[in-house]
Amino acid sequence: MKLKNIFSFGVIAYFTYKGISKLIKYDKGESNFDDTISGIGKDAINSVNDIAAIFSDDENEKNLCDGISELAKNGIDVIVAAKRDIYD
């Protein structure tokens, strides 16, 4: 198995661990639904970004992925803020 594949597996395992921990906190009532789902979404975006950084050798591709990741995370923040304004 290539070292890159092992690193990617580690990234996915870490994302899974973080997601399950956030779901457990939600189940215990320590966080609300919006924060839990947005946190898991942002963690997923970071994981995809990390995997792209592991497999890509092109610096422009890495920078593009970083930019798209930040745009997606900001979009999640906007949607959560809009939902709170509407329903709270």
C-alpha positions as CSV (number, residue, x, y, z in Angstrom):
1,M,0.0,0.0,0.0
2,K,1.3,3.4,-0.9
3,L,2.1,5.9,1.8
4,K,-0.4,8.4,0.3
5,N,-3.2,5.9,0.6
6,I,-2.3,5.3,4.3
7,F,-2.4,9.1,4.9
8,S,-5.7,9.4,3.1
9,F,-7.2,6.6,5.2
10,G,-5.9,8.5,8.3
11,V,-7.7,11.6,7.1
12,I,-10.9,9.8,6.6
13,A,-10.7,8.0,9.9
14,Y,-10.1,11.3,11.7
15,F,-13.1,12.9,9.9
16,T,-15.2,10.0,11.0
17,Y,-14.1,10.3,14.6
18,K,-14.8,14.0,14.7
19,G,-18.2,13.5,13.1
20,I,-19.2,10.8,15.5
21,S,-18.1,12.9,18.5
22,K,-20.2,15.8,17.3
23,L,-23.2,13.5,16.9
24,I,-22.7,12.2,20.4
25,K,-22.5,15.7,21.7
26,Y,-25.8,16.5,19.9
27,D,-27.4,13.4,21.3
28,K,-26.4,14.4,24.8
29,G,-27.9,17.9,24.2
30,E,-24.5,19.7,24.4
31,S,-24.9,21.3,21.0
32,N,-27.8,22.2,18.7
33,F,-28.7,20.7,15.4
34,D,-27.5,23.6,13.2
35,D,-24.0,23.7,14.8
36,T,-23.7,20.0,14.6
37,I,-24.5,19.7,10.9
38,S,-22.5,22.7,9.9
39,G,-19.5,21.5,11.9
40,I,-19.7,18.1,10.2
41,G,-20.0,19.7,6.8
42,K,-17.0,21.9,7.4
43,D,-15.0,18.9,8.7
44,A,-15.9,17.0,5.5
45,I,-14.7,19.9,3.4
46,N,-11.5,20.1,5.3
47,S,-11.0,16.3,4.8
48,V,-11.5,16.6,1.1
49,N,-9.1,19.5,1.0
50,D,-6.5,17.4,3.0
51,I,-6.9,14.4,0.6
52,A,-6.5,16.7,-2.4
53,A,-3.3,18.1,-0.8
54,I,-2.0,14.6,-0.3
55,F,-2.6,13.4,-3.8
56,S,-1.9,16.6,-5.8
57,D,1.6,17.6,-6.9
58,D,0.4,20.8,-8.6
59,E,0.5,23.9,-6.4
60,N,-2.1,25.7,-8.4
61,E,-4.5,22.8,-7.9
62,K,-3.9,22.9,-4.2
63,N,-4.5,26.6,-4.1
64,L,-7.7,26.3,-6.1
65,C,-9.0,23.5,-3.7
66,D,-8.1,25.8,-0.7
67,G,-10.1,28.6,-2.2
68,I,-13.1,26.5,-3.1
69,S,-13.0,25.0,0.4
70,E,-13.1,28.4,2.0
71,L,-15.9,29.5,-0.2
72,A,-18.0,26.4,0.7
73,K,-17.4,26.8,4.4
74,N,-18.4,30.5,4.2
75,G,-21.5,29.4,2.3
76,I,-22.4,27.0,5.2
77,D,-22.0,29.9,7.6
78,V,-24.3,32.1,5.5
79,I,-27.0,29.4,5.4
80,V,-26.8,28.7,9.1
81,A,-27.0,32.4,9.9
82,A,-29.9,32.9,7.5
83,K,-31.8,30.0,9.1
84,R,-31.2,31.4,12.6
85,D,-32.5,34.8,11.5
86,I,-35.6,33.3,10.0
87,Y,-36.5,30.7,12.7
88,D,-35.1,32.2,15.9
